[in-house]
Amino acid sequence: MSQHEGYSPSFKRPAEIMRMRRKRSRSDAGSEQGSTGSPGLGDSPPACVRPFSPGPLFNSQSRSGGGRKRRNPFAHIENTYSPKKKCLIYNDDGDAEAADIYKIKTWTEKERDVDMSTETVLPFSARLTETEQQEDQEMSSKKCLNFSEDDSLFEEEEEDVKSPLLKSPQAIAPASIAPPICTEYPADWSLKTRLLFTSPLTLSWAEHPKAQEEASGHSRQCRAQFSSLPHSLQDPRSCSELRCAFQQSLVYWQHPSLPWISLFPRINAERNFTGKNTPWAQDRALQQSLMSEWSVSLSSLYSLLKARLCPYFYLCSYQFTVLFRAAGLGGSSSITALISPTTRGLREAMKAEGIEFSLPLVEERRKNLTVHQGEEEEQECSELKEGEDCQDEGGNDDEDGSFSWLKEMGVQDKIKKPDSITIQLRKEGPTVSLDHKPESVVCVEGSHTFTLINFLINCKSLVAAAGSQAGLPPTLLAPSAFRGATMHTLKARSVNVKSQVGLTYQNISSLEITGPILPSSLHTVTTLLRPAQKGNFSAALYTHTPTAVMNTHTTKQQCTGVSVDLSGCGLHPTSIQQLQQPSSLVKTALTHINMNNYSYTWKN
């Protein structure tokens, strides 16, 4: 055999291995008898048990020659170890003791027929003594049977004391990978109409503020003063700083202000104005007075925005919504304005006034088609771009040429030829199909935003000429004070409810906030709930649908190394850091926010 290829001098036959094991077991048994005096009556079991063996060599008086039963040489981990053969016993300290079913005799059917008269079986719930457990762990930690891939060779190898076979099921289970801690959620530039916060801890501290706390919150909002809170609060109800900061986060500024009419939202909100007193509807002079005051307020807001004293503001008309952002916000180095939704008529009017704009979603779609589908798809998608004439000077000749076959057949007079208006509508079909859709969002950047302000002031279609909103100027919303604005606060209401979790009911506290909720207000409220609720709360967000597309990226977005100073805009520093980053939501908005153990998760 020594001449065969691949022969190893250390190779031993399985029969020789088993013979050596039996000889070792007999020698260990003889030494044990000499020390204890009587076999099978000692305090500890024999030390020849292997962790993969079917059971210890129990003693029996009825057996001849010491009454020991040989170990099953065909036993291995696959047919001896199973979850059903493991009995866990938990002590008072919470540690799991394993009543090893390997200590129970398990034989094959052939052995059971031979040794049935001398068989001794322990009950399933047998519990080992502490001495037996210690000795068994010591022996099994030294040696074990390692089976090769073909199950033909047995090898002895030293095993680490920390073998998985000796650990409790809690230790054997694979360690779960902790999810990454996310301390912030993406910026959401959409307007929210309602927030619903829930938490296992009480949220009653957020309502019924004292007069001093409410006054302090309003004063701090006007002066842009912010207080720092600890990482965790033991009793939010008794923390005056927290309650003042919460009242400060509910403040927003609005123009015009009509207490008997809700001026947000304005799109598809005719029912809010039905049956209400509207004296300006038939009074032309009153309409001019309202528009004059509104123009002054809009000019004041743009001046504050340009000086970076106001971070952003919204213009909400009955047809569309405009978001103006200061330079440095949303990843842009210049002032930006997003308008959604738009129509072809509005875009043509802006183009006539010399306002340069882009359609970010349309351009992104055309770019994707160029990459994936080639030049033919690029030519078809280019029809969606505003102001681009896809037809050359000979287009009319092509149209006439397309009907030349009718002349050849002599039936040109019997078939009606499409007129020029029908042909023009067919050409403009892709452009008109964008109207009132999210893809119709328009982006204006840089100095053209000033031209847009003048366009909005002089635009007659900005105000409804008929209907329940006739003669009423658009609503202006901002987080900072401006000329002609009125301070308003969001409505907050706390309720304790019971929620069914499995078969039991748990007390859950809820906090509902309603009104035109600005992006900075949402971030400030969640920042306050973090320490107050000990990092565990969830929120359902209800978005004003036309503003969900405000999270789209602008075409000229720049992320330069030079940061724009926005410390005087009146927002909390953490809110500024969040709003400076480009939003990753594209044309969607957040619907759920969940904080668990101070880590954020969200859905959009």
Buried (B, 14 or more C-beta within 10 A) or exposed (E): EEEEEEEEEEEEEEEEBBEEBEEEBEEBBEEBBEEEEEBBEBEEBBBBBBBBBBBBBBBBEEBEEBBBBEBBBEBBBEEBBEEEBEBEEEEEEEEEBBBBBBBBBBBEEEBEEEBEEEBBEBEEEEBBEEEBBEBBBEBBBBEBBEBEEEEEBBEBEEBEEEEEBBEEEEEEEEEEEEEEEEEEBBBBBBBBBBBBBBBEBBBBBBBEBEEEBBEBBBEBBBEBEBEEBEEEBEEBEEBEBBBBBBBBBBBBBBBBBBEEBBBBBBBEBEEBBEEEEBEBBEEEEBBEEBBEBBBBBBBBBBBBBBEBBBBBBBBBBBBBBBBBBBBBBBBBBBBBBBBBBBBBEBBEBBEEEEBEBBBBBBBBBBEEBBEEEEEEBBEBBBBBBBEEEEEEEEEEEEBEEEEEEBEEEEEEEEEEEEEEEEBEEEBEEBBEEBBEEBBBBBBBBBEBBBBBBBBBBEBEEBBBEEEBBBBBBBBBBBBBBBBBBEEBBBEBEBEEEEEEEEEEEEEBBBBBBBBBBBBBBBBBBBBBBBBBBBBBBBBBBBBBBBBBBBBBBBEBBEEEEEEBEBEEBBBBEBBBBBBBBBBEBBBBBBBEBBBEEBBBEBEB
